[in-house]
Amino acid sequence: MKVNVFFLILAVVIAPGCAATEEEAWNPWCDFRGYCRLKLSVQVQSKPDGAQVYLGEELMGVTPCTVVVEAAPVITGQKQIITSPVDGSRHYFIRDSSYRGQTSYTIWVAKDGYEPLSHTIVMEEMFPAEALLHDKLYEKSVTMIFELEERRSPPP
């Protein structure tokens, strides 16, 4: 009888210590849906320099120049919130996050005597959704270099 009581007391003393470790693993996953904010700074260069840069049909400047594009796509997924037992800060684990829809921008480069070139940027491809939370701003910078070819025939 005394042996059984000892093990019962030992189990009660040890269990709370183990429960703290297990508690983190058992926090529920919560669904989330919201907007994240994406901001992309595109350094546009051309060879040769001096080409006009357009975002869609709007003139943005002459190469080299920087074009900033922003999007606020809907993102959904699941998150798990773990609160640190040391300082109370929160850590998030994300899974199954994805975008709903796509936001694209076309950058055109044109210079007299050269064939115009364009490139379409899909914001959601520049910022993979796997690690993104809603209600946050994510920023990135990229460089695009357009190598212009001389026009072979006169413009129409």
C-alpha positions as CSV (number, residue, x, y, z in Angstrom):
1,M,0.0,0.0,0.0
2,K,2.8,2.4,0.9
3,V,4.5,1.7,-2.4
4,N,1.4,2.6,-4.4
5,V,0.9,5.8,-2.6
6,F,4.6,6.7,-3.3
7,F,4.1,6.2,-7.0
8,L,0.9,8.2,-6.9
9,I,2.6,11.1,-5.2
10,L,5.6,10.9,-7.6
11,A,3.2,10.9,-10.6
12,V,1.4,14.0,-9.2
13,V,4.7,15.8,-8.6
14,I,6.2,14.9,-12.0
15,A,3.1,15.4,-14.2
16,P,2.9,19.2,-13.9
17,G,6.5,19.5,-15.0
18,C,5.8,17.3,-18.1
19,A,2.5,19.1,-18.8
20,A,4.2,22.4,-19.5
21,T,6.2,20.8,-22.2
22,E,3.2,18.9,-23.6
23,E,1.0,22.0,-23.4
24,E,2.9,23.7,-26.1
25,A,2.4,20.8,-28.5
26,W,-1.3,20.7,-27.8
27,N,-2.1,24.4,-28.5
28,P,-4.9,24.4,-31.2
29,W,-4.4,25.5,-34.7
30,C,-6.6,28.5,-35.6
31,D,-7.9,29.4,-39.0
32,F,-7.1,32.9,-40.2
33,R,-8.1,35.0,-43.2
34,G,-7.1,38.6,-43.8
35,Y,-5.0,40.9,-45.8
36,C,-1.2,41.0,-45.8
37,R,0.6,44.0,-47.3
38,L,3.3,43.4,-49.9
39,K,5.8,46.1,-51.0
40,L,8.3,45.5,-53.7
41,S,11.0,48.0,-54.7
42,V,12.2,47.3,-58.3
43,Q,15.5,48.9,-59.4
44,V,15.0,49.1,-63.2
45,Q,18.1,49.3,-65.3
46,S,18.6,49.1,-69.1
47,K,21.5,48.5,-71.4
48,P,21.9,51.1,-72.8
49,D,20.8,53.5,-70.0
50,G,18.3,56.3,-70.6
51,A,15.2,54.2,-71.5
52,Q,11.8,55.3,-70.4
53,V,10.2,53.1,-67.7
54,Y,6.5,52.6,-67.5
55,L,4.3,50.9,-64.9
56,G,1.4,49.9,-67.0
57,E,0.8,53.1,-69.0
58,E,2.2,55.5,-66.4
59,L,5.7,56.9,-67.0
60,M,7.8,56.3,-63.9
61,G,11.1,57.7,-65.0
62,V,14.2,57.0,-67.0
63,T,16.7,54.2,-66.3
64,P,18.2,53.7,-63.9
65,C,15.2,54.3,-61.6
66,T,13.3,52.7,-58.8
67,V,9.6,51.6,-59.2
68,V,7.7,50.7,-56.0
69,V,4.6,48.5,-56.3
70,E,2.3,47.4,-53.5
71,A,-0.5,44.9,-53.1
72,A,-2.8,43.8,-50.3
73,P,-3.9,40.3,-51.3
74,V,-6.1,38.1,-49.2
75,I,-4.2,35.3,-47.4
76,T,-5.7,32.3,-45.6
77,G,-4.2,29.5,-43.6
78,Q,-3.7,28.2,-40.1
79,K,-1.6,29.5,-37.2
80,Q,-0.6,28.2,-33.9
81,I,0.3,30.6,-31.1
82,I,2.9,29.6,-28.6
83,T,3.4,31.9,-25.6
84,S,7.0,31.8,-24.2
85,P,7.0,30.7,-20.5
86,V,10.0,33.0,-20.0
87,D,9.0,36.4,-21.2
88,G,5.4,36.0,-22.3
89,S,6.2,36.8,-26.0
90,R,4.2,35.1,-28.7
91,H,5.6,32.9,-31.4
92,Y,3.5,31.9,-34.4
93,F,3.7,28.7,-36.5
94,I,2.0,28.9,-39.9
95,R,0.8,26.1,-42.1
96,D,-1.3,25.7,-45.2
97,S,-1.2,29.5,-46.0
98,S,-2.1,30.6,-49.5
99,Y,-3.2,33.6,-51.4
100,R,-6.7,34.1,-52.8
101,G,-6.1,35.7,-56.3
102,Q,-3.1,37.4,-57.8
103,T,-1.9,40.9,-58.2
104,S,0.3,41.6,-61.3
105,Y,2.1,44.7,-62.6
106,T,3.7,45.1,-66.0
107,I,6.9,47.2,-66.3
108,W,7.7,48.4,-69.8
109,V,11.1,49.9,-71.0
110,A,11.2,51.8,-74.2
111,K,13.9,53.9,-76.0
112,D,14.0,55.5,-79.4
113,G,15.7,53.2,-81.9
114,Y,15.2,50.1,-79.7
115,E,12.6,47.4,-79.4
116,P,10.4,47.9,-76.3
117,L,10.6,45.2,-73.6
118,S,8.3,44.3,-70.8
119,H,8.1,42.1,-67.8
120,T,5.1,41.2,-65.6
121,I,5.6,40.9,-61.9
122,V,3.2,38.7,-60.0
123,M,3.4,39.9,-56.4
124,E,2.3,36.7,-54.9
125,E,5.2,34.8,-56.7
126,M,7.7,37.3,-55.2
127,F,6.5,36.7,-51.6
128,P,5.8,33.0,-51.0
129,A,2.7,32.5,-48.8
130,E,4.2,29.6,-46.7
131,A,5.4,31.9,-43.9
132,L,3.2,34.9,-44.2
133,L,0.7,36.1,-41.6
134,H,-2.3,38.4,-42.2
135,D,-2.1,42.0,-41.1
136,K,1.6,42.3,-41.6
137,L,3.8,44.3,-44.1
138,Y,6.4,42.4,-46.1
139,E,9.0,44.2,-48.1
140,K,11.6,43.1,-50.7
141,S,13.9,44.7,-53.2
142,V,14.9,43.3,-56.6
143,T,16.8,44.5,-59.7
144,M,15.6,44.1,-63.2
145,I,18.0,44.7,-66.1
146,F,16.5,45.1,-69.6
147,E,19.0,44.4,-72.5
148,L,17.5,46.4,-75.4
149,E,18.0,45.4,-79.0
150,E,18.2,47.9,-81.8
151,R,15.0,48.2,-83.9
152,R,15.4,46.4,-87.2
153,S,12.6,48.1,-89.1
154,P,11.3,51.6,-88.8
155,P,8.4,52.1,-86.4
156,P,4.9,52.1,-87.9
